Amino acid sequence: MAITTPALLFPAISLLLLAYTNRFLTTGQLIRGLSANARDGMVPKASKQIKSLKKRVSLIRQMQIYGVLSLILCTLSMFLLFLELNFLGEILFGLSLIAMTISLFIALFEISISVNAINYELEGIKRFSKSHKKEKRKEEHEQEEELEL
């Protein structure tokens, strides 16, 4: 295997780590917002959100660990190939691919949790919208009755 083969993974791994960091920062913002709302006493049904966010943070950490491990193994693979220790270099390159694959599978799982959380929020908005419309109609009806009297 040529030394350039593992080098092909560097852009992919770098982009993955950037995406993972972005997911981490976004989740951190959600947690800080939830924390601020909790201090103000404005957090209904927070236990499900907290559990989901804890799971997501844990998964993102694992994604980052396996992504960094993939980069380290890829770098060591290139170094071994440079030293003409081809067999060990190929083994480490294979391990690098495995680490990246594990990272991607964890990312898929984290995305599904994120999508479920978004769907839950959308259902809440839908319920609120329906109940809000009913309350508004009720108020309008009561006002009409008052005007008739």
N, C-alpha and C positions, 0 to 999 in steps of 0.2 A: 504494500500500500504506500502511496506517495504521501509526503508530509502535508501536501495541500488538501488531501481528503478531509481530515479533521477540521482544517481551517474553514471549510465550507459551512460548518455548524455555527461559527462565531456570530455571524449576523442574525441567524435565527434565534440563538440563545439570548443574545443581547436584546432583541425585540421582545422576546418572551419575558425576560426579567423586567423590562420597562413596563410591559402590560401588567405584570403581577404587582409591581410597585404602585402603579396607578390604581389598581383594584384595592390595594391595601390603604392607600391614602383616602380613597373615596369611602371605604368602610370606616376608617378612622373619623372622617367628618360626620358620618351618620351617627356614630357612637357619641361624639362630642355634642352633636345637636340633641340627641336623646337625653344625654346627661344634663344639659342645660334646661331642657323642658322638664325633666324629673325634679330638678331643684325648684322649679317654679310650680310644681304640682300639676303639670299639664300632660301627663303621660298615661292615657288609658290603655289597657291591654299591653303593657310593656313587656311582660314576662316572655311572651312568644317572640317578640323582637329581640330581646336580650339573648335568649337561647340561640336564635338564628345568627345573630351577629357574632356571638362567641364562637360558634361552629365555623362561620366564614373566616374569622381572623385566624383560627387554628389551621384551616385548610390553606389559606393564603400563605401562612408561614411555611407549611409543608411544601407548597408549590415552589416558593422561593428557595428553600433548602435544596430540593431536588434539582432545580434549575441551576443554582450555583455549583452544586456537586457535578452536574453535567459539564459545566464550563471548566471546572478544575480538572476533571478527568480528560476532557478534550485537550486541554493545554498540556497535561502530563503525557498524553498520547503523542502529541506532536513532538515533545521533547525526546521521548523514547525513540520515535521514528528518526529524529535528527541524529541520535546516537547510534542509529542503525540497529536498534533492538526491536526489530519489526514485530516479532510474535507478541511481546509485551505491549507494544504500541497498539497493535490491533485489538488485543484484549481490553485495554483501557478505552479504546475508541468504542468498542461494543458496549462496555459498561456505561460510557457516556450516553450512548443512544438509549440504553435502558433507563437511565436516570431521567433523561428528557421525556421519555414516554410515560414514566410514572408521574412526572410533573404535569403532563398534559391530561392524563386521566383524572388526577386530583382537580385540575382546573375545570374539567367537564362537570365534576360533581359539585364544585363550588358555584359554577354558573347555574346549575339546576336549583340549588338552594336560593340563589339570588333571584332567579325568575319566579320561584314560588313565593318569595317575600313580596315581590312587586305585584304579583297576582292577588295576594292577600290584601295589599293596600288598595288595589283597584276595586276589589269587592267592597271594601270599607267605604270607599268614595261612592260607589254605586248605591250602597245601602243608605248612606247619609243623604245622597241626592234624593232618593225616593222619600225618605222620612221628612226631609226638609220641604219637599214639594207638598206632601200631605199636610204638614203643619201650616204652611203658607196658605193652602186652600182652606183649611179649617179657620184660620184667622180671618181670611177674606169673607168666608161665609158668616162668621160671627159679626163682622162689621156690617154686612148687608142686613142682618137681622136687627141690629141696633138701629140702623137707619130707618127701617120699616116701622119701628116703634115710635 
